[in-house]
Amino acid sequence: MKILVLIKYVPDATADRRFTEDLTTERDAVPGVLSELDEYAVEQALRQVEAGVGTHVTYLTMGPPEAGAALRKALSMGGDAAVHVCDDELRGSDYLVTSRVLARAAEKIGFDLLVCGMASTDGGGQVLPTMVAERLGIPQLSFVTEFTLGTADESTVSARREGDGVIERLEAAVPAVVSVTDQSGEPRYPSFKGIMAAKKKPVTTWSLADLDLDPAVVGRSGSVTSVQQITRRPARQAGRLVPDEGDGGRQLAGFLASEKLI
């Protein structure tokens, strides 16, 4: 059972992000990390191997040269190999283009189960897993908190989805795409042994030519959506301090009422 995990290299969420003149992220301005939500996908893939139903885990990412650090982080947690799709022409790609590139790479790698996080911590669109599944023409189980591969012939994947007081039981034939939430299980920390071992694991880099993709269908030229405007979040204003001289509760109720919160 070959498991392929999609991961993303994103700007550190705690840093002050900046943007270039063409309204794309200025990656050199802030450090990058493996998307936190993707760590849950890595964890769940590794658990399948530990359960004896997964035999090989490969990580796939699309991004700048620095994105290799995200692959090494995933490999230090566990897994066998990684593929990095890296090409200058990919800059400015939207979700539709990204899904096209990742689907093409996934087909070339080959897999039985494709696992990913429910969203990335920089974009948060939550649409990429569905788009990749659609392009591959395979079923998708989304926003799951738990999944298991069939123990008999490994031809199915069963999952549990929780939300709004409802628990759903899902099942699909493999190959399939599974996106997991941050409630699926705490990701493991890389051990020193894992960090050292990751340095020797194979990481293959592919360009658009390796995927037989025309540069005209990727990047900003191939994207159908684009960012038109970016506005910096207003600075936080000082709160209002209300001295309590016995009527603090009344003042608080009056403030909430004036803001139509009660």
HELIX and SHEET records of a PDB file:
HELIX    1   1 ARG A   27  ALA A   29  5                                   3    
HELIX    2   2 GLU A   36  GLU A   50  1                                  15    
HELIX    3   3 PRO A   65  ALA A   67  5                                   3    
HELIX    4   4 GLY A   68  MET A   77  1                                  10    
HELIX    5   5 ASP A   88  LEU A   90  5                                   3    
HELIX    6   6 TYR A   95  ILE A  109  1                                  15    
HELIX    7   7 LEU A  128  LEU A  136  1                                   9    
HELIX    8   8 PHE A  192  ALA A  198  1                                   7    
HELIX    9   9 PRO A  215  VAL A  217  5                                   3    
HELIX   10  10 GLY A  219  GLY A  222  1                                   4    
HELIX   11  11 GLY A  248  SER A  258  1                                  11    
SHEET    1   A 7 GLN A 140  VAL A 144  0                                        
SHEET    2   A 7 ALA A 176  VAL A 180  1                                        
SHEET    3   A 7 LEU A 113  GLY A 117  1                                        
SHEET    4   A 7 LYS A   2  LEU A   6  1                                        
SHEET    5   A 7 HIS A  56  MET A  62  1                                        
SHEET    6   A 7 ALA A  81  VAL A  85  1                                        
SHEET    7   A 7 VAL A 203  TRP A 206  1                                        
SHEET    1   B 2 TYR A   9  PRO A  11  0                                        
SHEET    2   B 2 GLY A  32  LEU A  34 -1                                        
SHEET    1   C 3 GLU A 146  LEU A 149  0                                        
SHEET    2   C 3 THR A 156  GLY A 163 -1                                        
SHEET    3   C 3 VAL A 166  ALA A 173 -1                                        
END                                                                             
